[in-house]
Amino acid sequence: MIVSHHNDLLCKHGEIICQDPISILRKYQNTKEMIMVGGGRKVYEMALPYADTLYLSIMKQRYHGDTTFPEWKKTDYSCIETRDYPTFTWYSYKRKKGTLCDL
């Protein structure tokens, strides 16, 4: 599934264009189906309040760019796994009970 506000995207592999990601999150909120979100910043900002798991890669070197991951409440999550690589560190965070946004 592709979240976009552009209706003119060309899909080659049967992808579904979705302009309302919140409706998709609602559809799957009580299932065991895993939804993976890849941004742009705006897509992350829309989905972040509903995420129960975050997988973040933090680069060890600074890079110039015009987009960053949005602010998030680290206190709402517990780090459950860390993997260190030469150029980045990968983190897995799980949301603490009672802090999930109601869809």
Secondary structure, 3 states (H helix, E strand, C coil): CEECCCCCCCCCCCCCEECCHHHHHHHHCCCCCCCCCCCCHHHHHHHHHHCCEEEEEEECCCCCCCCCCCCCCHHHEEEEEEEECCCEEEEEEEECCCCCCCC
